[in-house]
Amino acid sequence: MISKIIRLNKQNTTQIEAMQSLYSIFQFNSPLPYMRKMAASPDFLKLVVETILTNKPKLVLELGSGVSSVLVSKSLEKN
């Protein structure tokens, strides 16, 4: 039981840190959409953003409809 709580706490901490990182990279005019259930998780989105900012692609095919679309767009604008 305690090991499960510790594992969940670590997972939550990872997500919070990734979310804070995303907010430090970009200036948002409003809060980001909810990032759980069907949406991509903050740690995955941080990886996507870092990949775009590092590799500087000219084109990205993005099939999301929420927070991933917002962050991919912001990443491309930043490049």
PyMOL commands that place a pseudoatom at each C-alpha (Angstrom):
pseudoatom trace, name=CA, resn=MET, resi=1, chain=A, elem=C, hetatm=0, pos=[0.000, 0.000, 0.000]
pseudoatom trace, name=CA, resn=ILE, resi=2, chain=A, elem=C, hetatm=0, pos=[2.710, 2.488, 0.963]
pseudoatom trace, name=CA, resn=SER, resi=3, chain=A, elem=C, hetatm=0, pos=[4.777, 1.631, -2.118]
pseudoatom trace, name=CA, resn=LYS, resi=4, chain=A, elem=C, hetatm=0, pos=[1.731, 2.333, -4.301]
pseudoatom trace, name=CA, resn=ILE, resi=5, chain=A, elem=C, hetatm=0, pos=[1.242, 5.714, -2.622]
pseudoatom trace, name=CA, resn=ILE, resi=6, chain=A, elem=C, hetatm=0, pos=[4.923, 6.550, -3.122]
pseudoatom trace, name=CA, resn=ARG, resi=7, chain=A, elem=C, hetatm=0, pos=[4.730, 5.545, -6.802]
pseudoatom trace, name=CA, resn=LEU, resi=8, chain=A, elem=C, hetatm=0, pos=[1.589, 7.640, -7.380]
pseudoatom trace, name=CA, resn=ASN, resi=9, chain=A, elem=C, hetatm=0, pos=[3.162, 10.590, -5.589]
pseudoatom trace, name=CA, resn=LYS, resi=10, chain=A, elem=C, hetatm=0, pos=[6.227, 10.350, -7.834]
pseudoatom trace, name=CA, resn=GLN, resi=11, chain=A, elem=C, hetatm=0, pos=[4.031, 10.194, -10.952]
pseudoatom trace, name=CA, resn=ASN, resi=12, chain=A, elem=C, hetatm=0, pos=[2.051, 13.231, -9.808]
pseudoatom trace, name=CA, resn=THR, resi=13, chain=A, elem=C, hetatm=0, pos=[5.242, 15.147, -9.049]
pseudoatom trace, name=CA, resn=THR, resi=14, chain=A, elem=C, hetatm=0, pos=[6.581, 14.357, -12.530]
pseudoatom trace, name=CA, resn=GLN, resi=15, chain=A, elem=C, hetatm=0, pos=[3.385, 15.697, -14.113]
pseudoatom trace, name=CA, resn=ILE, resi=16, chain=A, elem=C, hetatm=0, pos=[3.429, 18.871, -12.015]
pseudoatom trace, name=CA, resn=GLU, resi=17, chain=A, elem=C, hetatm=0, pos=[7.080, 19.536, -12.850]
pseudoatom trace, name=CA, resn=ALA, resi=18, chain=A, elem=C, hetatm=0, pos=[6.394, 19.029, -16.569]
pseudoatom trace, name=CA, resn=MET, resi=19, chain=A, elem=C, hetatm=0, pos=[3.411, 21.396, -16.400]
pseudoatom trace, name=CA, resn=GLN, resi=20, chain=A, elem=C, hetatm=0, pos=[5.499, 24.059, -14.666]
pseudoatom trace, name=CA, resn=SER, resi=21, chain=A, elem=C, hetatm=0, pos=[8.149, 23.644, -17.332]
pseudoatom trace, name=CA, resn=LEU, resi=22, chain=A, elem=C, hetatm=0, pos=[5.588, 24.201, -20.101]
pseudoatom trace, name=CA, resn=TYR, resi=23, chain=A, elem=C, hetatm=0, pos=[4.325, 27.351, -18.400]
pseudoatom trace, name=CA, resn=SER, resi=24, chain=A, elem=C, hetatm=0, pos=[7.901, 28.617, -18.099]
pseudoatom trace, name=CA, resn=ILE, resi=25, chain=A, elem=C, hetatm=0, pos=[8.566, 28.094, -21.828]
pseudoatom trace, name=CA, resn=PHE, resi=26, chain=A, elem=C, hetatm=0, pos=[5.449, 29.898, -23.084]
pseudoatom trace, name=CA, resn=GLN, resi=27, chain=A, elem=C, hetatm=0, pos=[3.332, 32.924, -22.236]
pseudoatom trace, name=CA, resn=PHE, resi=28, chain=A, elem=C, hetatm=0, pos=[-0.347, 31.937, -22.184]
pseudoatom trace, name=CA, resn=ASN, resi=29, chain=A, elem=C, hetatm=0, pos=[-3.283, 34.368, -22.255]
pseudoatom trace, name=CA, resn=SER, resi=30, chain=A, elem=C, hetatm=0, pos=[-5.542, 31.825, -20.571]
pseudoatom trace, name=CA, resn=PRO, resi=31, chain=A, elem=C, hetatm=0, pos=[-5.193, 28.486, -18.778]
pseudoatom trace, name=CA, resn=LEU, resi=32, chain=A, elem=C, hetatm=0, pos=[-4.392, 25.422, -20.851]
pseudoatom trace, name=CA, resn=PRO, resi=33, chain=A, elem=C, hetatm=0, pos=[-7.128, 22.822, -21.391]
pseudoatom trace, name=CA, resn=TYR, resi=34, chain=A, elem=C, hetatm=0, pos=[-7.359, 19.872, -19.011]
pseudoatom trace, name=CA, resn=MET, resi=35, chain=A, elem=C, hetatm=0, pos=[-4.498, 17.394, -19.517]
pseudoatom trace, name=CA, resn=ARG, resi=36, chain=A, elem=C, hetatm=0, pos=[-5.829, 14.047, -18.370]
pseudoatom trace, name=CA, resn=LYS, resi=37, chain=A, elem=C, hetatm=0, pos=[-8.156, 11.297, -19.535]
pseudoatom trace, name=CA, resn=MET, resi=38, chain=A, elem=C, hetatm=0, pos=[-8.193, 11.663, -23.346]
pseudoatom trace, name=CA, resn=ALA, resi=39, chain=A, elem=C, hetatm=0, pos=[-5.649, 14.492, -23.504]
pseudoatom trace, name=CA, resn=ALA, resi=40, chain=A, elem=C, hetatm=0, pos=[-1.907, 13.999, -23.609]
pseudoatom trace, name=CA, resn=SER, resi=41, chain=A, elem=C, hetatm=0, pos=[-0.132, 14.139, -20.256]
pseudoatom trace, name=CA, resn=PRO, resi=42, chain=A, elem=C, hetatm=0, pos=[2.124, 17.068, -19.308]
pseudoatom trace, name=CA, resn=ASP, resi=43, chain=A, elem=C, hetatm=0, pos=[5.314, 14.971, -19.427]
pseudoatom trace, name=CA, resn=PHE, resi=44, chain=A, elem=C, hetatm=0, pos=[4.513, 13.750, -22.951]
pseudoatom trace, name=CA, resn=LEU, resi=45, chain=A, elem=C, hetatm=0, pos=[3.627, 17.271, -24.105]
pseudoatom trace, name=CA, resn=LYS, resi=46, chain=A, elem=C, hetatm=0, pos=[6.884, 18.587, -22.662]
pseudoatom trace, name=CA, resn=LEU, resi=47, chain=A, elem=C, hetatm=0, pos=[8.736, 15.993, -24.762]
pseudoatom trace, name=CA, resn=VAL, resi=48, chain=A, elem=C, hetatm=0, pos=[6.800, 17.049, -27.888]
pseudoatom trace, name=CA, resn=VAL, resi=49, chain=A, elem=C, hetatm=0, pos=[7.555, 20.733, -27.253]
pseudoatom trace, name=CA, resn=GLU, resi=50, chain=A, elem=C, hetatm=0, pos=[11.248, 20.073, -26.586]
pseudoatom trace, name=CA, resn=THR, resi=51, chain=A, elem=C, hetatm=0, pos=[11.488, 17.989, -29.768]
pseudoatom trace, name=CA, resn=ILE, resi=52, chain=A, elem=C, hetatm=0, pos=[9.951, 20.764, -31.881]
pseudoatom trace, name=CA, resn=LEU, resi=53, chain=A, elem=C, hetatm=0, pos=[12.089, 23.479, -30.282]
pseudoatom trace, name=CA, resn=THR, resi=54, chain=A, elem=C, hetatm=0, pos=[15.266, 21.420, -30.730]
pseudoatom trace, name=CA, resn=ASN, resi=55, chain=A, elem=C, hetatm=0, pos=[14.697, 20.051, -34.244]
pseudoatom trace, name=CA, resn=LYS, resi=56, chain=A, elem=C, hetatm=0, pos=[12.914, 23.142, -35.647]
pseudoatom trace, name=CA, resn=PRO, resi=57, chain=A, elem=C, hetatm=0, pos=[10.715, 21.332, -38.197]
pseudoatom trace, name=CA, resn=LYS, resi=58, chain=A, elem=C, hetatm=0, pos=[9.080, 23.371, -40.943]
pseudoatom trace, name=CA, resn=LEU, resi=59, chain=A, elem=C, hetatm=0, pos=[5.920, 21.269, -40.834]
pseudoatom trace, name=CA, resn=VAL, resi=60, chain=A, elem=C, hetatm=0, pos=[4.201, 19.191, -38.153]
pseudoatom trace, name=CA, resn=LEU, resi=61, chain=A, elem=C, hetatm=0, pos=[1.207, 16.939, -38.771]
pseudoatom trace, name=CA, resn=GLU, resi=62, chain=A, elem=C, hetatm=0, pos=[-0.815, 17.214, -35.570]
pseudoatom trace, name=CA, resn=LEU, resi=63, chain=A, elem=C, hetatm=0, pos=[-4.130, 15.420, -35.154]
pseudoatom trace, name=CA, resn=GLY, resi=64, chain=A, elem=C, hetatm=0, pos=[-5.149, 16.651, -31.728]
pseudoatom trace, name=CA, resn=SER, resi=65, chain=A, elem=C, hetatm=0, pos=[-8.020, 18.913, -30.847]
pseudoatom trace, name=CA, resn=GLY, resi=66, chain=A, elem=C, hetatm=0, pos=[-6.958, 20.475, -27.594]
pseudoatom trace, name=CA, resn=VAL, resi=67, chain=A, elem=C, hetatm=0, pos=[-3.874, 21.112, -25.574]
pseudoatom trace, name=CA, resn=SER, resi=68, chain=A, elem=C, hetatm=0, pos=[-1.488, 19.295, -27.933]
pseudoatom trace, name=CA, resn=SER, resi=69, chain=A, elem=C, hetatm=0, pos=[-2.663, 21.509, -30.804]
pseudoatom trace, name=CA, resn=VAL, resi=70, chain=A, elem=C, hetatm=0, pos=[-2.100, 24.632, -28.710]
pseudoatom trace, name=CA, resn=LEU, resi=71, chain=A, elem=C, hetatm=0, pos=[1.401, 23.581, -27.644]
pseudoatom trace, name=CA, resn=VAL, resi=72, chain=A, elem=C, hetatm=0, pos=[2.508, 22.417, -31.096]
pseudoatom trace, name=CA, resn=SER, resi=73, chain=A, elem=C, hetatm=0, pos=[1.322, 25.727, -32.534]
pseudoatom trace, name=CA, resn=LYS, resi=74, chain=A, elem=C, hetatm=0, pos=[3.107, 27.727, -29.823]
pseudoatom trace, name=CA, resn=SER, resi=75, chain=A, elem=C, hetatm=0, pos=[6.287, 25.689, -30.371]
pseudoatom trace, name=CA, resn=LEU, resi=76, chain=A, elem=C, hetatm=0, pos=[6.254, 26.357, -34.107]
pseudoatom trace, name=CA, resn=GLU, resi=77, chain=A, elem=C, hetatm=0, pos=[5.653, 30.083, -33.506]
pseudoatom trace, name=CA, resn=LYS, resi=78, chain=A, elem=C, hetatm=0, pos=[8.612, 30.174, -31.124]
pseudoatom trace, name=CA, resn=ASN, resi=79, chain=A, elem=C, hetatm=0, pos=[10.880, 28.704, -33.821]
for i in range(1, 79): cmd.bond("trace and resi %d" % i, "trace and resi %d" % (i + 1))
show_as sticks, trace
zoom trace
